[in-house]
Structures are given as C-alpha cells and as structure tokens.
Amino acid sequence: MKDVIVIGGGVAGLVAARACARIGLSVTVLEATAALGGAVGSHEVAGLRLDSGAESFAVRRNAVAEFVDGLGLTDRIVAPNPAGAWLHLPDDRTPGGSLSVPLPKAGVLGIPGSPLADDVRRVIGWSGALRAYLDRLMPVLTIGREHSLGELVRKRMGRRVLDRLVEPVTTGVYSSSADDLEVDVVAPGLNSALTVTGSLSGAVLSLRSAAPAGSAVAGLHGGMSSLVGALVADLEHFGVQIETDAPVTALRRAGSDEEPTWTVTRRPAAAMTATASTPATAATPGDAATPAADASGPEPLDARFVIIATPGAQALGLVASLSPAHAALAELAWPSPTAIELATIVIDAPELDANPRGTGALVASGTPGVTAKALTHVTAKWEWVAAAAGPGRHVIRLSYGRAGQDSPTAALSDQELLALALRDARTILGVDLDAGAVQGFARTVWGDALSPATVGAPARVTQVRELLAATPGLELTGAWLAGTGLASVIPDALAAASRTRHAALGL
C-alpha cells in the first residue's frame, strides 16, 4: 500500500506529489495521457522548443518565484518585453473596417484608471471617455456590490469601455465574457476599493498603486516546460513512481472513518517513469515515457491518502461514487468547458523586426476580418526566443475559441488552420506575410477545463472544499478550484499536500 496516490500529472499534481515525497512518504502519480505538465507543455516547431500552453506566470505574492527558487531555476526567470500588447477593434469610422491601437497602460483587466487619458480616448473616443468619467460622479450606494464584472463595468463606465477595453482582455485571459466573470475572483479587492474610493476608476488606481512595480508576469528562459522538467527530476530523486497513459476509472473508500484507505482503479499503464531531460508535453506525447510491460484489465492500487489533481469534470466524476453528497457536486452550476485552439507559426519575416503590435494583440469580439481572439508575437515578447530563432525569423501564436461559441477551427485541416491564422496575422499585424516563408506550424487544443472565475465560483468552490474537509484522506486541487494561473495553482497544491502530510504523520 502506498502512502499517497496523486491522480493527475499536471503542475498541481506534480507539485503536490513532490511536497509529500520530500518528507519520505511513498507516492505514485497517475497521469491519464502520455504527457506530464498539463497546460504547461512544449513542442518543437521548425527546430525551436516553444511553449505550447502557458508561457508565463503572475508575479503577485511572489508565490511562483519562491517555488521556482526551490527547484534551482531562479537564474532562468526572465521578464517580457515591457512594450505591452495592443488591441484590435472594429473601426467606427469605416464600416466593415478594423484598427489596432496600444492597450492603455493604467488599467485593471482593461478597466481604465484615468478615463480621459489620451491612450484611453484613442480606444473609446470622446463620447465613451466622458461616459466613463461619469463613474466619478455616480454614488456607490445606487449600484451596490456586483458579482458580474461585465455588469459592474457597464453600470459604472458604459458599454464602450466594456466592449472595446474589458471584453478583449477577459476573453484573452479567461476565455469568458466579462458578464460571466466573478469580480472578486478576477479582480480581488476591486469591490472593496470601489466602496472606499467612491468610483470604479478610483478603485483601479488604488489597486494599481498597491501593486509592485515592474512587469505583472515573468517567464522562464527555455520555456515554462523547464518547470515540469525540474519537477520530474525532483520526483525521481525522491523515488516517486510516475505512470503515464494510466487513466483512473474508479475511486473507492474502504477502512474506517478514523483510518480510511483508498482503492484506485486505473487502466494498465503504458509508461511507468518519466525522465527529467525530456519532459512529456501536450504536443509531444511520449517524449518522457519509458514503456512498461504489457498488461490487461483494470489494475487496482491501494493507498492511505489520495490527492485528485485532474481537470474539474474528471475530478467530480471520480468522487461522485463516494456518496450522494459527493455526487451532488457535479450538479452545481458549473460553466461549460471552452475549447481553445492555438496556432503557432514560425516564419521568415524581417518586416516584423519592428514589432508593429508590441508583444501582440487582443481582439474584440465581432471585429471584421479576424477570427482569432488574440495574437502573441512570441519573438517580440521574449528575448530568449528571438535569440534562438535568429535574425528575421519570427514566432507568432494565435488563439481561437470564445466561451459560449462553437469552435471556429475544430473542423479545419492543418492547412486550412494555417491559412486562416496567416490571414488573421496579416490583418492584426498590418504586414503582408508570405505563406511561402512559413518554416513551421503546429496546432494545440486545450478543451476540457472548467473556468474557475465565472459568477458563482466562490460559492461552488466553498461547497466542494467543505465536503472534502469532511472526507478524511482525500484532497482535490487544480486550477478549477484554485484559480487561473500558476500563482493560484501552486499555493493550492502545496496546501493540499500540507494537509495530507499532517494527516499522514498524525499531526
């Protein structure tokens, strides 16, 4: 019998497994796919090793930097180009036209702190800026405490701010409309600051002044998948058994309430270990897999403790059999998963050396001639990628898929997606990119995540955590509970592991 079984080999699962193994607990990690790291993956495109999922982490609270330091990766932390991103929007002056403008600097999720500033007026015009300025004159008590970010912005600053500033940011970051996002999740402290300052723009300025100076995000030289490689190396050092291609099909509780045990049933594993030198990723399945002997039939494993670190739908499905109360968790008002597809292009285009749209652009919904919701000019954003690519060669990544809408790329072949991505890139960047100059292309799909930021999320998460607190020996963690990004995921995984460690040691 193992001490701990961790179900899920994404970053949350690997972090929790490492924390448990470091004090001598015997740990097995079961990952359903051939790839470790979850949304922190990499792939090789035109000879370049690039991030296929998350490319950065938020620096707030220093949580990720401290964890990275413990892995010996501090010297790899890099800051992005401070030039910032642009917005690509419908052009009010030209029917059917579009335009690109820099994203205003002094804002929170696109909400401006100074509605009359030149960079804000350039986006929303004088009429939109004057309407947004009315926020300064509007009594707070007539509005009350809002849950929906979209409703808050619409009431305080008007539709122009919402449609042309906030929506492009929220769909780019959370793949959700601002109307569906919980204010206290995506902008902690905003409601409280609104009450204190008396205006939404004042609240934004208050939050901005309290934020640490410098970039809000950082990355790792060589890509965020370096984090996965370092985690796997540590797990191997502490004797953790890692099984890939081993989806868990059932979870059963046995023993007594005082000393429960768990039986985990998984499909026979095709890979039993993972190497630190070539971590498996979403785009390179099997890179880290060492094939094991063939097996047949479901295989049970027993453990004193279980930590589930899978996406939300899978986690809820696994715990549903434990009791009617656990089954009821799946009936809460969870949002529908959004399928996101990324198109990565490596292209020889010296005309992009000038970084015409800074580090990339966020696209407003309904912008004519563009299907993508965002474009990242990777070689403009990260100096290490530009150095690896060489002069005149550029990496651009386009993102497709908005919440509540069918995927616009799911039915496209690789060639059709490449053609669409090039058309979108030409329009957004304002540069005539030659299809014949493309040196490499890759597509990556992320499609089964429950958004942790939609309206009602805090109440749903509280119900899950309260029930789990009354279920000895079982922990759940992951972005669907903790929140988007490594700055939320890593502390939550460490907290789940800490509770498991204390229980295992009888503390």
Backbone torsions as a table, in degrees:
resi	resn	phi	psi	omega
1	MET	NA	130.6	176.2
2	LYS	-78.2	158.4	171.5
3	ASP	-72.8	-48.3	-174.0
4	VAL	-137.2	133.0	167.8
5	ILE	-111.4	126.4	176.0
6	VAL	-104.9	120.3	-180.0
7	ILE	-97.7	110.5	-178.2
8	GLY	116.9	121.4	-177.0
9	GLY	-107.1	26.8	170.3
10	GLY	-75.8	-173.1	-177.2
11	VAL	-60.4	-41.4	-179.8
12	ALA	-59.1	-45.6	-179.4
13	GLY	-66.2	-41.5	-179.8
14	LEU	-66.8	-39.5	178.6
15	VAL	-64.5	-45.2	179.8
16	ALA	-64.2	-41.8	179.7
17	ALA	-62.5	-43.0	-179.9
18	ARG	-62.4	-43.8	-178.4
19	ALA	-62.8	-37.3	179.2
20	CYS	-73.4	-41.6	-176.7
21	ALA	-68.9	-27.5	-175.8
22	ARG	-64.6	-21.8	178.6
23	ILE	-101.4	10.4	173.9
24	GLY	99.1	3.5	176.8
25	LEU	-72.6	143.7	175.5
26	SER	-81.6	128.7	-170.2
27	VAL	-132.2	137.8	170.2
28	THR	-122.0	134.1	175.7
29	VAL	-108.2	128.7	178.4
30	LEU	-114.1	117.8	179.8
31	GLU	-115.5	130.6	-173.7
32	ALA	-69.9	-30.7	-176.6
33	THR	-100.1	-177.4	176.5
34	ALA	-85.0	1.8	-172.1
35	ALA	-121.7	135.3	172.8
36	LEU	-94.7	153.8	175.2
37	GLY	107.3	-16.4	179.5
38	GLY	58.9	-125.2	-176.6
39	ALA	-74.7	-4.9	175.9
40	VAL	-100.8	83.9	-175.7
41	GLY	-123.5	175.9	177.5
42	SER	-144.3	162.5	173.5
43	HIS	-150.3	162.2	178.6
44	GLU	-102.9	123.4	179.4
45	VAL	-129.1	120.0	-179.5
46	ALA	52.5	39.9	177.2
47	GLY	81.9	1.1	179.6
48	LEU	-105.1	131.9	173.7
49	ARG	-86.7	113.9	-172.5
50	LEU	-125.3	156.1	173.8
51	ASP	-67.8	133.1	176.6
52	SER	-102.5	-6.9	178.0
53	GLY	-135.7	-121.1	-179.7
54	ALA	-60.0	135.0	-179.2
55	GLU	-116.7	-2.2	-176.9
56	SER	-157.8	175.4	175.5
57	PHE	-140.2	149.6	178.1
58	ALA	-73.0	139.5	-177.0
59	VAL	-90.2	-0.9	-177.8
60	ARG	-58.4	144.2	178.4
61	ARG	60.1	0.0	175.4
62	ASN	62.1	15.3	-173.7
63	ALA	-63.8	-45.3	-177.5
64	VAL	-71.7	-41.3	-179.1
65	ALA	-60.4	-40.5	178.5
66	GLU	-64.9	-41.0	179.2
67	PHE	-66.7	-43.5	178.7
68	VAL	-60.3	-37.7	178.3
69	ASP	-61.1	-39.1	178.8
70	GLY	-65.7	-20.3	177.6
71	LEU	-93.8	0.0	179.7
72	GLY	77.9	26.3	-176.1
73	LEU	-110.8	11.1	-175.6
74	THR	-57.2	-37.6	-178.1
75	ASP	-70.3	-8.2	178.2
76	ARG	-94.0	-8.8	-177.4
77	ILE	-67.6	129.2	-179.5
78	VAL	-131.1	152.0	177.0
79	ALA	-98.9	148.5	178.5
80	PRO	-77.1	167.6	172.9
81	ASN	-56.7	125.1	-177.4
82	PRO	-73.7	-0.3	-178.6
83	ALA	-58.0	-31.5	177.4
84	GLY	82.0	176.4	-175.2
85	ALA	-97.5	169.1	176.3
86	TRP	-113.5	174.9	171.8
87	LEU	-116.9	140.5	173.3
88	HIS	-115.3	121.0	-166.2
89	LEU	-135.2	162.3	169.0
90	PRO	-63.5	142.3	179.0
91	ASP	-94.8	110.8	-177.9
92	ASP	-61.8	-26.1	-174.9
93	ARG	-84.1	-17.2	-176.5
94	THR	-129.2	104.4	178.6
95	PRO	-53.8	127.9	-179.6
96	GLY	79.7	4.8	-178.5
97	GLY	-102.0	172.1	178.7
98	SER	-141.7	164.8	178.5
99	LEU	-148.6	159.3	177.9
100	SER	-119.1	134.9	178.8
101	VAL	-140.4	152.3	177.7
102	PRO	-63.2	142.2	175.3
103	LEU	-69.3	126.3	178.8
104	PRO	-53.9	143.3	-172.4
105	LYS	-78.1	-50.2	-169.2
106	ALA	-85.9	72.5	-179.0
107	GLY	-144.8	170.7	173.8
108	VAL	-126.9	115.3	-175.8
109	LEU	53.0	35.0	179.5
110	GLY	88.4	-14.3	178.8
111	ILE	-70.9	122.4	-175.0
112	PRO	-78.2	141.7	173.4
113	GLY	-83.6	-25.6	179.3
114	SER	-129.8	89.6	-173.4
115	PRO	-59.5	-25.2	-177.7
116	LEU	-94.0	3.7	179.4
117	ALA	-63.2	151.0	-176.2
118	ASP	-58.3	-42.9	-176.4
119	ASP	-69.6	-24.9	175.8
120	VAL	-77.5	-44.5	-179.8
121	ARG	-62.8	-31.4	178.9
122	ARG	-61.9	-27.0	-178.1
123	VAL	-91.3	-43.6	-171.6
124	ILE	-110.9	-2.6	178.4
125	GLY	75.7	170.7	-179.4
126	TRP	-63.5	-41.9	-177.6
127	SER	-63.9	-42.1	177.8
128	GLY	-66.3	-37.5	-179.7
129	ALA	-68.1	-41.7	178.7
130	LEU	-65.5	-39.2	176.9
131	ARG	-64.3	-41.0	179.2
132	ALA	-65.4	-33.6	-179.1
133	TYR	-67.8	-23.6	177.1
134	LEU	-58.9	-22.4	175.3
135	ASP	-53.1	-35.5	-179.3
136	ARG	-66.6	-22.8	-175.6
137	LEU	-103.8	-6.0	-173.4
138	MET	-88.9	125.1	178.7
139	PRO	-61.7	137.7	179.9
140	VAL	-65.8	-36.9	-174.3
141	LEU	-65.3	-20.5	178.1
142	THR	-78.2	-9.8	-178.1
143	ILE	-104.7	-47.6	-177.6
144	GLY	82.2	-174.9	-177.4
145	ARG	-87.0	121.2	-178.1
146	GLU	-97.9	145.7	172.4
147	HIS	-95.6	-39.9	-177.2
148	SER	-82.5	123.6	177.3
149	LEU	-59.9	-42.1	-179.4
150	GLY	-62.1	-43.7	178.9
151	GLU	-63.5	-41.0	179.4
152	LEU	-61.1	-48.2	-178.7
153	VAL	-66.9	-42.5	-179.0
154	ARG	-60.2	-44.6	-178.0
155	LYS	-71.1	-39.8	-175.3
156	ARG	-83.0	-40.1	-170.6
157	MET	-122.9	-10.3	176.3
158	GLY	98.1	169.3	-173.1
159	ARG	-71.4	-30.7	-178.8
160	ARG	-62.4	-43.3	177.8
161	VAL	-63.4	-42.3	-178.4
162	LEU	-64.1	-50.6	-172.3
163	ASP	-73.9	-36.1	-170.8
164	ARG	-102.7	-14.7	179.6
165	LEU	-117.8	-51.0	-171.6
166	VAL	-80.9	-47.4	-177.1
167	GLU	-57.8	-44.9	178.2
168	PRO	-59.3	-35.2	-179.2
169	VAL	-72.8	-46.9	-176.2
170	THR	-68.2	-37.4	177.8
171	THR	-69.6	-31.0	177.9
172	GLY	-73.3	-37.7	-176.3
173	VAL	-88.1	-44.0	-173.2
174	TYR	-111.8	-2.2	-177.8
175	SER	56.2	28.8	-178.2
176	SER	-138.5	150.9	173.2
177	SER	-66.4	148.8	177.5
178	ALA	-60.4	-29.3	178.8
179	ASP	-62.5	-26.6	-175.3
180	ASP	-96.4	0.1	-174.5
181	LEU	-99.1	137.5	178.8
182	GLU	-79.5	121.9	-176.9
183	VAL	-55.0	-48.1	-174.0
184	ASP	-69.0	-14.2	177.3
185	VAL	-90.0	-47.9	-174.5
186	VAL	-85.0	-22.7	179.2
187	ALA	-138.9	69.3	-179.0
188	PRO	-56.0	133.0	178.4
189	GLY	91.3	-10.2	-176.7
190	LEU	-66.8	-45.2	179.2
191	ASN	-61.3	-43.2	-179.6
192	SER	-65.2	-42.5	179.4
193	ALA	-65.7	-33.8	176.8
194	LEU	-62.0	-42.5	178.9
195	THR	-64.0	-39.7	-177.5
196	VAL	-73.7	-45.4	-173.9
197	THR	-86.4	-22.9	177.9
198	GLY	88.5	1.5	178.1
199	SER	-153.9	156.8	179.1
200	LEU	-70.5	-42.3	178.6
201	SER	-64.5	-36.7	175.5
202	GLY	-64.6	-37.9	177.6
203	ALA	-63.9	-39.9	178.4
204	VAL	-62.7	-46.2	179.3
205	LEU	-62.6	-36.3	178.7
206	SER	-64.1	-45.6	179.1
207	LEU	-65.8	-39.2	-179.9
208	ARG	-65.2	-39.7	-178.8
209	SER	-69.0	-27.3	179.7
210	ALA	-83.5	-14.0	-178.4
211	ALA	-77.0	148.0	178.4
212	PRO	-64.9	149.1	178.9
213	ALA	-67.6	155.9	178.2
214	GLY	100.2	-173.7	-177.3
215	SER	-65.8	147.0	178.1
216	ALA	-81.4	-13.6	-178.9
217	VAL	-133.4	162.6	174.5
218	ALA	-143.7	167.9	177.4
219	GLY	-135.5	-171.5	177.4
220	LEU	-120.1	133.4	174.7
221	HIS	-60.3	125.1	-175.8
222	GLY	96.8	-7.3	177.1
223	GLY	105.8	155.8	-178.7
224	MET	-66.7	-19.0	177.8
225	SER	-65.3	-14.5	174.0
226	SER	-59.0	-31.8	177.5
227	LEU	-63.2	-42.7	179.6
228	VAL	-65.0	-43.7	178.8
229	GLY	-59.3	-42.3	-179.7
230	ALA	-67.9	-38.4	177.4
231	LEU	-62.8	-45.6	-179.6
232	VAL	-63.0	-40.1	178.4
233	ALA	-61.0	-42.4	177.8
234	ASP	-65.1	-41.2	180.0
235	LEU	-61.6	-42.1	177.5
236	GLU	-64.2	-38.7	179.0
237	HIS	-60.4	-37.4	-178.4
238	PHE	-92.0	10.7	173.6
239	GLY	76.1	22.5	178.3
240	VAL	-72.7	134.8	176.0
241	GLN	-89.4	127.1	-179.2
242	ILE	-117.2	125.6	177.4
243	GLU	-118.9	122.4	173.3
244	THR	-102.1	168.3	-174.5
245	ASP	53.0	39.9	-176.1
246	ALA	-131.5	67.9	-179.5
247	PRO	-66.0	135.9	179.0
248	VAL	-82.8	130.9	-177.1
249	THR	-106.9	-17.5	-178.7
250	ALA	-158.1	151.2	176.9
251	LEU	-133.5	127.5	-177.1
252	ARG	-132.6	137.8	178.9
253	ARG	-98.8	138.2	177.4
254	ALA	-135.8	-172.3	-179.5
255	GLY	72.7	-163.0	-177.7
256	SER	-101.4	168.7	176.6
257	ASP	-63.1	-32.5	179.8
258	GLU	-74.8	-36.8	179.8
259	GLU	-134.1	74.1	-179.6
260	PRO	-73.5	153.6	170.0
261	THR	-127.6	165.2	-174.0
262	TRP	-132.5	141.0	172.6
263	THR	-115.3	121.8	-180.0
264	VAL	-109.6	125.2	178.8
265	THR	-105.8	125.1	179.2
266	ARG	-133.1	157.7	175.6
267	ARG	-66.6	147.3	-178.7
268	PRO	-52.5	136.1	-176.0
269	ALA	-77.7	138.3	174.8
270	ALA	-92.8	-14.7	179.7
271	ALA	-141.5	132.1	-172.9
272	MET	-105.9	-20.1	-179.3
273	THR	-138.0	165.4	175.0
274	ALA	-132.7	138.8	-179.0
275	THR	-94.1	148.7	-176.7
276	ALA	-78.0	-22.3	-173.3
277	SER	-73.9	-32.6	-179.6
278	THR	-133.7	78.9	-177.4
279	PRO	-63.4	138.7	177.1
280	ALA	-69.1	146.1	-179.6
281	THR	-137.5	174.1	-177.9
282	ALA	-62.3	-27.7	-176.2
283	ALA	-99.7	-8.2	-178.4
284	THR	-132.2	63.4	-176.7
285	PRO	-60.3	136.7	175.3
286	GLY	92.4	-8.8	179.7
287	ASP	-53.6	-38.0	-173.3
288	ALA	-104.4	11.4	-172.4
289	ALA	-95.1	135.4	171.5
290	THR	-111.7	109.6	-173.4
291	PRO	-57.3	142.0	176.3
292	ALA	-105.4	176.4	178.3
293	ALA	-63.2	147.4	179.9
294	ASP	-66.1	149.4	-179.7
295	ALA	-144.4	167.8	179.3
296	SER	-141.8	146.6	179.0
297	GLY	81.3	156.6	179.0
298	PRO	-61.8	146.8	-178.7
299	GLU	-121.8	121.0	177.9
300	PRO	-86.3	147.2	173.2
301	LEU	-129.8	142.1	-179.4
302	ASP	-110.2	145.4	179.2
303	ALA	-154.2	158.4	175.6
304	ARG	-78.1	-30.4	-177.1
305	PHE	-138.7	150.2	177.2
306	VAL	-131.5	134.3	172.0
307	ILE	-118.2	118.4	179.3
308	ILE	-96.2	119.8	-177.7
309	ALA	-128.4	43.5	179.2
310	THR	-98.0	171.3	169.3
311	PRO	-57.1	159.6	-170.6
312	GLY	-57.4	-45.5	-176.4
313	ALA	-61.2	-41.6	178.8
314	GLN	-67.8	-40.7	-179.9
315	ALA	-63.1	-45.6	179.8
316	LEU	-64.2	-36.2	177.9
317	GLY	-65.9	-37.2	-179.0
318	LEU	-69.3	-39.0	-176.4
319	VAL	-84.0	-10.5	-174.5
320	ALA	-60.1	-31.1	-176.1
321	SER	-78.7	-7.6	-174.5
322	LEU	-73.1	-36.4	-179.6
323	SER	-170.7	163.5	175.1
324	PRO	-58.0	-35.4	179.4
325	ALA	-65.4	-39.7	177.0
326	HIS	-67.5	-39.4	179.3
327	ALA	-63.3	-33.9	-178.1
328	ALA	-66.4	-20.2	179.4
329	LEU	-60.2	-34.9	-179.3
330	ALA	-69.5	-16.2	-178.5
331	GLU	-89.5	-3.0	175.9
332	LEU	-65.4	165.0	-173.5
333	ALA	-77.7	63.5	178.1
334	TRP	-72.3	142.1	177.7
335	PRO	-71.6	156.2	176.8
336	SER	-72.1	139.9	178.1
337	PRO	-62.4	148.8	178.3
338	THR	-110.9	128.3	178.2
339	ALA	-84.0	121.8	178.7
340	ILE	-114.2	131.7	177.8
341	GLU	-120.9	133.5	179.1
342	LEU	-110.0	134.1	176.4
343	ALA	-115.2	115.1	-178.1
344	THR	-105.7	127.9	-178.1
345	ILE	-123.3	130.3	169.3
346	VAL	-107.6	123.1	-170.8
347	ILE	-141.8	143.1	172.9
348	ASP	-84.9	108.0	-175.4
349	ALA	-150.3	80.9	-179.8
350	PRO	-56.9	-22.9	179.2
351	GLU	-66.1	-15.0	176.9
352	LEU	-87.6	-2.7	-179.5
353	ASP	-58.7	-26.4	-178.0
354	ALA	-79.5	-0.9	-179.1
355	ASN	49.9	64.0	-171.0
356	PRO	-63.3	-19.8	178.4
357	ARG	-125.8	38.4	179.5
358	GLY	60.6	-129.3	-179.7
359	THR	-91.5	1.7	179.8
360	GLY	145.3	-169.1	-176.6
361	ALA	-146.9	145.0	171.3
362	LEU	-101.9	137.0	-171.6
363	VAL	-109.5	127.6	176.9
364	ALA	-71.1	142.8	177.9
365	SER	-60.4	137.1	178.5
366	GLY	84.7	6.7	178.1
367	THR	-68.7	123.9	-176.1
368	PRO	-60.3	139.5	171.8
369	GLY	80.4	4.3	-179.1
370	VAL	-133.6	128.8	177.3
371	THR	-97.1	-32.2	-179.1
372	ALA	-64.2	152.5	175.7
373	LYS	-97.7	-14.1	179.7
374	ALA	-163.9	154.4	173.9
375	LEU	-134.2	131.3	173.2
376	THR	-110.4	122.9	173.9
377	HIS	-87.9	89.4	-167.6
378	VAL	-61.4	-42.9	-178.7
379	THR	-71.2	-20.8	173.6
380	ALA	-81.8	-29.7	-176.0
381	LYS	-82.0	-38.2	-173.7
382	TRP	-121.9	117.8	-177.3
383	GLU	-62.6	-35.3	-177.4
384	TRP	-66.6	-32.7	177.3
385	VAL	-70.6	-42.0	178.2
386	ALA	-60.3	-41.1	179.5
387	ALA	-65.5	-39.5	179.5
388	ALA	-69.6	-35.5	-177.8
389	ALA	-72.8	-38.4	-179.0
390	GLY	94.7	167.7	-176.1
391	PRO	-59.0	134.6	174.0
392	GLY	79.3	-10.2	179.1
393	ARG	-100.6	134.5	-173.3
394	HIS	-130.8	151.6	175.4
395	VAL	-116.3	124.7	174.6
396	ILE	-126.3	145.0	-178.6
397	ARG	-131.6	125.5	-180.0
398	LEU	-110.2	143.9	-177.1
399	SER	-115.6	136.0	-178.6
400	TYR	-127.7	145.1	175.6
401	GLY	116.0	119.6	178.2
402	ARG	-122.4	147.5	-179.4
403	ALA	-58.9	138.5	177.1
404	GLY	80.3	3.1	-179.8
405	GLN	-124.5	148.6	175.2
406	ASP	-64.9	147.7	178.8
407	SER	-63.5	127.3	-180.0
408	PRO	-80.2	-4.6	-174.3
409	THR	-121.1	-7.1	-172.3
410	ALA	-58.4	-36.3	-175.7
411	ALA	-90.7	1.6	-176.4
412	LEU	-85.6	143.2	171.3
413	SER	-74.2	169.9	178.8
414	ASP	-58.2	-43.5	-179.1
415	GLN	-66.2	-38.5	178.7
416	GLU	-67.5	-39.6	177.9
417	LEU	-66.1	-41.0	177.8
418	LEU	-60.2	-44.0	179.7
419	ALA	-62.7	-42.4	178.3
420	LEU	-63.8	-45.4	-179.0
421	ALA	-62.2	-39.6	177.7
422	LEU	-65.3	-41.8	177.9
423	ARG	-62.0	-45.4	179.0
424	ASP	-62.6	-42.8	-178.9
425	ALA	-63.2	-40.9	178.0
426	ARG	-59.3	-44.3	-177.3
427	THR	-68.0	-45.7	-176.7
428	ILE	-69.0	-43.2	-175.0
429	LEU	-85.0	-16.3	-179.1
430	GLY	69.8	28.2	-177.6
431	VAL	-130.0	137.9	-178.9
432	ASP	-83.5	92.9	-177.6
433	LEU	-82.9	132.1	-178.0
434	ASP	-88.4	123.3	179.6
435	ALA	-59.1	-30.0	180.0
436	GLY	-70.9	-12.4	-179.9
437	ALA	-92.1	-1.2	179.6
438	VAL	-69.3	126.4	-178.8
439	GLN	-102.0	-17.3	179.6
440	GLY	-170.3	153.8	-178.4
441	PHE	-149.9	142.8	176.4
442	ALA	-147.6	149.2	176.1
443	ARG	-123.1	141.2	-179.6
444	THR	-134.5	133.7	-178.6
445	VAL	-115.1	130.8	172.0
446	TRP	-122.9	117.3	-169.7
447	GLY	-142.9	9.3	-173.2
448	ASP	-126.0	23.6	-176.6
449	ALA	-95.9	138.0	171.6
450	LEU	-86.1	129.2	-179.8
451	SER	-66.4	130.7	179.3
452	PRO	-87.9	6.4	-169.4
453	ALA	-119.4	2.6	-176.2
454	THR	-76.6	162.1	-177.9
455	VAL	-55.2	133.5	-178.0
456	GLY	91.2	-3.6	-177.7
457	ALA	-58.9	-44.9	-179.0
458	PRO	-58.7	-40.4	179.9
459	ALA	-67.3	-40.7	179.3
460	ARG	-64.6	-45.5	-179.2
461	VAL	-62.6	-40.0	178.5
462	THR	-61.1	-42.0	179.0
463	GLN	-62.7	-41.7	178.8
464	VAL	-63.4	-47.6	-175.7
465	ARG	-67.4	-37.3	179.1
466	GLU	-64.8	-41.7	179.0
467	LEU	-68.5	-38.9	179.4
468	LEU	-67.0	-32.9	178.3
469	ALA	-63.8	-24.9	178.3
470	ALA	-96.8	13.1	179.3
471	THR	-119.5	88.3	-174.7
472	PRO	-58.3	137.8	174.1
473	GLY	86.3	2.0	-177.3
474	LEU	-126.9	134.1	176.3
475	GLU	-131.2	147.0	172.5
476	LEU	-121.7	139.8	177.0
477	THR	-151.7	167.5	-178.8
478	GLY	136.6	169.8	-174.8
479	ALA	-61.7	-31.6	-177.1
480	TRP	-66.1	-21.4	174.7
481	LEU	-101.8	-42.0	-170.8
482	ALA	-81.7	-34.0	-174.7
483	GLY	122.4	164.7	-176.1
484	THR	-71.4	137.6	172.1
485	GLY	97.1	155.5	-177.2
486	LEU	-64.8	-28.1	179.2
487	ALA	-65.5	-21.2	174.0
488	SER	-96.9	-40.2	-173.3
489	VAL	-68.3	-46.4	-174.7
490	ILE	-64.3	-48.4	177.6
491	PRO	-61.1	-36.4	179.9
492	ASP	-67.5	-41.1	177.9
493	ALA	-64.9	-38.9	177.3
494	LEU	-65.1	-37.6	178.9
495	ALA	-66.9	-41.2	177.1
496	ALA	-62.4	-42.4	178.5
497	ALA	-66.0	-36.5	180.0
498	SER	-63.3	-43.0	177.8
499	ARG	-63.5	-39.3	178.4
500	THR	-65.3	-43.9	-179.9
501	ARG	-62.4	-43.7	179.9
502	HIS	-63.2	-42.4	178.5
503	ALA	-65.5	-40.6	-178.4
504	ALA	-65.1	-32.4	-179.2
505	LEU	-93.0	1.3	178.7
506	GLY	69.9	29.8	-177.8
507	LEU	-92.5	NA	NA
